[in-house]
């Protein structure tokens, strides 16, 4: 079976700084090596665009499933992880976590999490939740590459899953997943954005960008994460995103933001947030 949850156990869910699961060696070695060897070329993933340095390219399930340019094993991987069966695996593991973070979610749909209907995003008509899987290709660079700082994903998202395919011989540093927490529980965002100035948050945990490693965490107002600066490398950074999104947000930043940064600095000049 191709599920990245083959080796997952609910008791292994980590709670700090927010609930998440890390599975190293997620797939059997033979399966992983074939996926690694058949990861699509940059020419396929860029869809004919010129490959630029420090760029990120994505390629979604709607472009993968049924595409003769993509290896059949990858098509099976995408089909399963964009399916209702995989959503049920997520709910089996993280149902209590999701209900705690979003207590009104099931009431909005009039059905339990395990009864939600799903579709493949951009490929099928929208049901309750649209699922997707994406090849992600961060191009090689001869200089340090910032990827993304502390932020929350879009509030329509149910979870974020990342499956890493670090290439053999890639000796770069960075490109790791960072889990952050708000300082003193004060949630502060850049005006009109989901990004958080680093002086208002602190790094709590780093999950290394390692081959055959899978990470998943339900989205919530506290699921603050980033990707560390990557050192120069002749290798691209490769991973697969697993996504599930509702048509409407399941929470609102405005319900949690304590103040805009400028106001907070004026009102609390000595509470540990000053630069």
C-alpha positions in Angstrom: 0.0 0.0 0.0 1.3 3.5 -0.9 -0.1 5.3 2.1 2.4 7.6 3.9 0.5 6.6 7.1 1.6 2.9 6.8 3.8 3.3 9.9 1.7 5.9 11.7 0.3 5.4 15.2 -2.0 7.9 16.9 0.0 7.6 20.1 2.9 9.1 18.2 1.2 12.4 17.6 3.3 15.2 19.1 1.5 18.0 20.8 4.2 20.8 21.0 4.2 23.5 19.7 1.0 22.3 18.0 -0.2 18.8 17.1 1.8 17.1 14.4 3.1 13.7 13.2 6.6 12.9 11.9 7.2 9.6 10.1 10.8 8.8 9.1 11.1 6.0 6.6 7.5 6.5 5.7 7.5 4.1 2.7 9.2 0.8 2.2 12.7 1.3 0.8 12.0 -0.4 -2.5 8.9 1.7 -3.1 10.6 4.9 -2.1 13.6 4.3 -4.3 11.3 3.8 -7.4 9.5 7.0 -6.6 12.8 8.9 -6.1 14.1 7.6 -9.4 11.0 8.5 -11.3 10.3 12.0 -9.8 9.3 14.1 -12.9 12.0 16.1 -14.6 12.1 19.9 -14.2 11.0 20.2 -17.9 7.7 18.4 -17.0 7.1 20.3 -13.8 7.8 23.8 -15.2 5.5 23.0 -18.1 7.8 24.6 -20.7 8.7 27.6 -18.6 12.4 28.6 -18.4 13.9 27.2 -15.2 14.9 30.2 -13.0 17.1 30.2 -9.9 15.4 30.4 -6.5 12.0 29.6 -8.0 9.3 27.2 -6.7 7.3 25.1 -9.2 4.2 23.1 -8.4 2.4 20.4 -10.3 -1.1 19.2 -9.1 -3.0 16.0 -9.1 -5.2 17.2 -11.9 -2.1 17.3 -14.1 -0.7 14.0 -12.9 -3.5 11.5 -12.9 -3.8 10.0 -16.3 -0.7 11.8 -17.6 1.5 9.4 -19.7 4.6 11.5 -18.8 4.3 10.6 -15.1 5.3 7.2 -13.9 2.3 4.9 -13.0 3.5 4.5 -9.4 3.4 8.3 -8.9 -0.1 8.4 -10.5 -1.2 5.8 -8.0 0.4 7.7 -5.1 -1.4 10.9 -6.2 -4.7 9.1 -6.7 -4.7 7.6 -3.2 -3.5 10.7 -1.3 -6.2 12.8 -3.0 -8.9 10.3 -2.2 -11.6 9.9 0.4 -9.8 6.9 1.8 -6.8 9.0 2.7 -9.0 11.7 4.2 -10.5 9.0 6.5 -7.0 8.0 7.5 -6.3 11.6 8.6 -9.6 11.8 10.5 -8.8 8.4 12.2 -5.5 9.9 13.5 -6.3 13.5 14.0 -10.1 13.6 14.5 -10.0 14.7 18.2 -7.3 17.4 17.3 -9.4 18.8 14.5 -12.6 18.9 16.6 -10.8 20.7 19.4 -9.3 23.3 17.0 -12.6 23.7 15.0 -15.5 22.7 17.3 -18.2 24.1 14.9 -16.9 22.4 11.8 -19.1 19.3 11.8 -22.1 21.4 12.6 -21.5 23.6 9.5 -21.8 20.5 7.3 -24.4 18.6 9.3 -22.2 15.5 9.3 -19.2 14.1 11.1 -15.6 14.4 9.9 -15.6 10.8 8.7 -18.7 11.4 6.6 -17.3 14.4 4.7 -17.5 14.1 0.9 -14.3 14.8 -1.1 -13.2 15.6 -4.6 -9.9 16.1 -6.4 -9.2 19.8 -6.6 -9.5 21.4 -10.0 -10.5 18.1 -11.5 -13.9 17.3 -10.1 -16.9 19.4 -8.9 -16.5 20.8 -5.4 -18.1 18.7 -2.7 -17.4 19.3 1.0 -13.6 19.3 0.8 -11.2 19.4 -2.2 -8.1 17.3 -2.0 -4.9 17.7 -3.9 -1.3 16.4 -4.1 1.4 18.5 -5.6 5.0 17.9 -6.8 7.0 20.8 -5.5 10.4 21.7 -7.1 12.5 24.4 -5.5 15.3 25.1 -8.1 19.0 24.8 -7.3 20.8 28.0 -6.5 24.4 29.2 -6.1 23.4 31.5 -3.2 21.5 31.1 0.0 17.8 30.8 -0.6 15.1 32.1 1.8 12.0 30.0 1.3 9.3 31.2 3.7 9.2 32.6 7.2 6.8 32.1 10.0 3.2 32.0 8.7 -0.1 30.2 8.7 -1.5 28.5 5.7 -4.8 29.6 4.2 -7.7 29.3 6.6 -9.7 27.1 4.2 -7.1 24.3 4.7 -7.8 21.3 6.9 -4.2 20.0 7.1 -0.8 20.3 5.6 1.2 17.2 4.6 4.8 17.2 3.3 6.6 14.2 1.9 10.4 14.8 1.4 12.4 13.4 -1.4 15.9 14.8 -0.7 18.2 13.7 -3.6 21.3 11.5 -2.9 24.4 13.7 -2.8 22.5 16.8 -1.6 24.8 18.1 1.1 23.1 21.5 1.5 22.0 22.7 4.9 18.6 24.3 5.7 15.4 23.8 3.7 14.0 22.3 7.0 10.5 22.6 8.3 10.4 24.8 11.3 7.5 24.8 13.9 7.0 28.1 15.7 4.9 29.4 18.6 3.6 32.9 19.3 5.5 34.6 22.2 3.4 34.8 25.3 0.5 33.5 23.4 0.0 36.9 21.6 -1.0 36.3 18.0 0.3 39.1 15.9 0.3 39.1 12.1 1.5 41.4 9.4 -1.4 43.7 8.5 -3.6 42.0 5.9 -1.4 38.9 5.8 -0.9 35.4 7.4 2.8 36.1 8.0 4.2 36.8 11.5 7.2 39.1 12.2 9.8 37.0 13.8 10.1 39.2 16.9 6.5 38.1 17.8 7.3 34.4 17.6 9.9 31.9 18.6 11.3 28.7 17.0 10.2 25.6 18.9 11.2 22.7 16.7 13.0 21.9 13.5 12.2 18.9 11.3 15.0 18.1 9.0 14.5 17.9 5.2 15.3 14.2 4.9 14.6 11.6 2.3 11.4 9.5 2.8 10.2 11.6 5.7 6.5 12.6 6.0 5.1 15.3 8.2 1.4 16.2 8.7 -0.3 18.7 10.9 -3.9 19.9 11.1 -4.3 23.6 10.4 -5.3 25.9 13.2 -4.7 29.4 14.4 -1.6 28.0 16.2 -0.1 26.0 13.4 2.7 28.5 12.8 5.5 27.2 10.6 8.3 28.2 8.3 11.1 26.7 6.1 14.6 27.6 7.0 17.1 29.3 4.6 18.8 26.8 2.3 22.5 26.9 1.6 23.7 27.0 -2.0 23.3 23.7 -3.7 23.4 22.2 -7.2 20.5 20.0 -6.2 16.8 21.1 -6.3 14.7 20.7 -3.1 12.0 18.2 -3.8 8.9 17.3 -1.9 5.3 16.5 -2.3 2.5 18.5 -0.7 -0.7 16.9 0.5 -3.7 19.3 0.7 -7.3 19.4 1.7 -9.3 22.6 1.4 -12.9 23.8 2.1 -14.7 26.3 0.0 -14.9 28.7 2.9 -12.5 29.5 5.8 -12.9 27.4 8.9 -11.5 30.1 11.1 -10.7 33.9 10.8 -7.5 35.5 11.8 -9.4 38.6 12.9 -11.0 36.6 15.7 -7.5 36.0 17.2 -5.2 38.9 16.3 -4.5 40.9 19.5 -3.2 44.0 17.6 -1.3 45.1 14.6 2.5 45.1 15.2 2.8 48.9 15.3 0.0 49.3 17.9 1.4 46.4 20.0 4.8 48.1 20.2 3.3 51.4 21.3 1.0 49.8 23.9 3.5 47.2 25.2 6.9 48.7 24.8 8.6 46.4 27.3 6.8 43.1 27.0 9.6 41.3 25.3 8.5 42.0 21.7 10.7 45.0 20.9 13.3 44.5 18.2 
